[in-house]
């Protein structure tokens, strides 16, 4: 089968399209014929961290497709249309693993014609979504759901701030927060991304260089931040007393300066999150189905253009998700 593989070099130079053996299902596993596979920044982080001596591996965490074969004990019928949950061995929200295990490195992932996964890690594809939209869901939508609801405790009527709109997680968080009855403000350096966010339902879109406090109009109850050091201080400054900041990434750096006095006097809650559990994956799909949420897909590429798609992801210019179609 054709697959996008990384090996024999560090970074994007090690990404190539190759022919590899098709997987076979073991006990409790299914093989999914991949109809589409979503890209994530995780893919870039992984290839940057792998060396020339690492064995080749199929990249990709997100996918949707049709069950092609089921191993002994797998209670999913061949022919079932499914979306893949990339969060492995994490069943309940409170049972947080030391390090979340995610499909795709060190196991073979979804950037291929077929992928093998535990049967418990597939769920019925939401009927209102096409293949490319369904493949855009898993990692980013699961991360956004846990950040907003499990960790952030979002309630209807609250004011949510999403710095750096345009990423897959941020666009999902915008749709989910609006579905939950929140007021949503976003920021971006790009006027075009601000415009797109307003079209998708954001209540305010603010330039990164603007005075956030003045432009927001009212204090923020909850910030969902993946930007990191470049925005951390400003995120804290716009929170109301008793507000919450959920951190799920650090694209501009992980080192921040924090005044403990400001935090405890204003009773700010700082919360971390990454990925999510199988229970939350099911709840996320229920929310997507109930509110007919449609992922924002920026562009699709044929599987053979996987290296080019990863290079475009690295540019950071996209609004929404990039998707491969075998």
N, C-alpha and C positions, 0 to 999 in steps of 0.2 A: 504494500500500500504506500501511497505518497504521504509524506509528513514533513513538518518543519522541525528541524533538529538543531540542537546546539552541542558543539563539542570541538575539541582540538584548538581552541583559541579563546581569548577573553573578550567579552562584550559582543557587540553586533557583528564583528568580523567572524565570529564563530557560528553564526546562524546560516543554515543552508537548507535547501529542499533535497530530500533523499528518499529512496525506496527502502522501507523497513518491513520486517515480518508483521502480518496482521495479528492482533492479539486473540487469544482464546480465553473463554470464561472459566474460572475455577469455581469451587463450591461457593454459593452465595453471591456470585458475580454475574454481571451482564455485559455484553458487548453492544455498544451503541454505534450505529452508523451515523456519523456526524453530518448534519445538514448545515450547520454554521457554528463558528467558534469565535468568542469575543476576546479581544486583547485587553490587557491590564498593565498598569505600570509595574506590577509585580514581575511581569515577564522581563522587563528591562533591568530591574534590580537583580534578578536571578542571573541573567547572562553576564552582568557586570561583576558578579561575585564568583563566577566559575572560572577555573584555570584550564590551561592547555592539557593537563593530565586527567581532567575529569572525563568520565565515559560519556559518549553521546547520549542525549535524552530528548524525547519529544516534548516540546514546549506546550504551554496552554493550560488554563484552569477552567475557562468557561466554555460550555457547549450545549447544544440542543440537537436532538436527532431521533432516530427510530431504533428501538431495541431490535438487534439483529439476531442475537443468540443469548440464551440464559443457561447458566451452569446449574449443577445440582443444588436444590434448596432455594433457588432464586425465584421468588413469587412475583415475577413481572413477565407478562406474556410477550413473546416476540411480536413485532408489529406495533407496539405501544409507542405513541409519540411522547417524548420526555424532554425535560430540562435537567441538566446535571447539577447537583449540589457539590461544589468543590471542597467543602469543609469536611474533612475526614475524621471519624472517630470522636465527634463532639455532638452528643445527643441533646443535652439540656442546657438552657441559658446559664445556669449558675455553676455548672461544672467546667470552669474555665481551664483549658490546658495550659501547661507551662509555655509551650510554643504551639500555636495552631498548626495542624498538619493540613496541607492544601494540595489538591491534585495538581500535577505538573511540576516536576523537579522536587524530590528525587525520583518520583514515579513518572512514567510516560503520561503525557497530557492530551489535550483535545485538538491540537493543531495537526490533525491527521484525518484520514478517511474513516478510521474506527478508533474507539477508545474502550478500554475495559475498566469498570468501576464496580464497587459493591452495589448490589441491588437496592440497598436502603438509601443509596445516594442518587437515585433518580426519582423524579416526581412528574405527574402529568403536566404536559405543556399547557399553559393558559390558552384557551380556545381562541381568544381574540387577537393573539399575537402570531405574526409570521415567524419563520425560522430565524431570520437575522435579529429580530427584536427579542425573541426568546433567548437566543445565545448571548445577548448583551446583558441579560439580567443577573446571573448568579452571584459572582463575587461582589460586584459594586452594589447591587441592590440589597444583598444580605448585610453588607457592611453598613449601608445607610440606614436600614431598618433597625439594626441593633443600636446604632449611635443615637437615633432619634427617640426610640421608644423604650428599649430595655435599659440603656444607660442614661439617656437624656431625660426620660420621663415626660415626654412632650404631652401637653394637654391642650384641648381646643381653646382657641382665643389667644394663645401665647405668641410672642414675637420671636422668630428664629432668624439668626444671621448665618449666612453661608459665604464665608470669604473664598475668593478664587473660583467663582462659578465657571463651569465648562467641563470639569472632570466628570467621569461617569458617576462617581459617588455623589458629587454635588448636584448633578441634574436629577438623580433619583431622589435625593433628599428634598429637593424643591417640590417634586411631584407628590411625594408622600406627605410632606408637611402640609401642603395645601389641601390634600385629601382629608387630612386630620383636622382641618379647620383652623390652621395657624396663619398668622401674618408672616410673610417671608421677605427678608431683605437679602440682597446679594452684593458682592463686590467683584470687580475685575479691573485689570489694567486695560482691557480691550473694550472700546465702545461697542464693537459688534457683538461681543459676548453679553454685554449688558442689555443690548437691544433684544437679543435672542431670549434672554432670561425673562424679560418683561412679556414677550410673546407667549412664553410658556406658563405665565401666571404669577411671576414674582411681583410683589407689591412695590418694591423699590429696588433700583439698581444703581450702585454708587461706584464711581471711579476709585481705584486704589489710592490715588494721591489726594482725594478729597478729604474734608473734615468729616469723618464718619459720624461723630456724635451730633454735629449740627444737621447732617443730611438724613440721619435715621429718624429724627423727630421724637422718638421715645426710647427709653432704655430697652435692652434686649433681655429676654428670659433665658434663651438657650443659644449658644454658639456651637456649630459643628465645624471643626477646623482641621484641614489636612495640609495647610500651608506651612505652619511651623514658625520658626523664629522671626520671619519677616512681618508677621501680623499678630504674634502672640500678645504683645503689650496692648495693642489697640483693641484686640478682642476683649481683654479683661476690662479695659476702660469703659466700654459701652455696655457692659453687663449691669443690670439692676442689682441692688443688694439682695443677696440670696440667689443670684443667677447661677447658671451651670455652663461650663465649657467642656465639651467632649472633644478630645484630640484623637485623631485616627491616622495621622500621617505627619510628615515633616519634609515636604518637598524643597523647602528653602533652608533646611537645617534644623537639627534637634536641640541645639543649645539655646536656652532662654534665660533671661533674668527675671526673677519673681520676688516681689515684695511680700513676705509672709504677713506683715502687718496689714497691708491692703487686703490680702486674702481673708484673714480671720476677722478683721473689723467689719468688712462688707459681707462676710459669710458666704464667700464664693465657693462653689463645688467644682473641683477639677477632676475630670474623669477620663480614663483611657479606654479605648476599645479597638478591636481588630477582628474582622470576620464575624462569625456567629455560629450558632448551633443548628442542628437539624430541626428542632422545634421552631426556631425563629425563621428558618428557611420556609417552612410550611406556612407560618403566619404571614411572611412577606408575600408569598404567592397568593394567599387569600386576599390580602390588601390590594395587590395588583389586579386581581380578577374582579373584586367587588367594585373598584373605582375605575376599571378599564384603563389603568395606567399603561402608557406606551413608552418604552425606552427611546431615548434620543440616539439615533444611529447617525454618526457623522459621515461615514463612508464604508463601503464594503470592498474587499479585495478577493480575487481568487486565491485559493490555498497556495498556488505556486508563487504568488507575490508576497508570501509571508515576510521575508526579509525586508521588503520595501515598506510593508505595513508597520513593522516594528520601528523602522527608521522614522516614519511619519509620526508615530506615537511619541518618539523621543523628542520631536520638535516642539510638542506642547501646543500646537496651533488648533487642535481639534476642539469642537464643542459637542460633547457626547462621546459615544463609543465607536471604535473601529472594529470591524467584524470580517473574519475570513469565511469564505464559502467553498468547501471542497467540491 
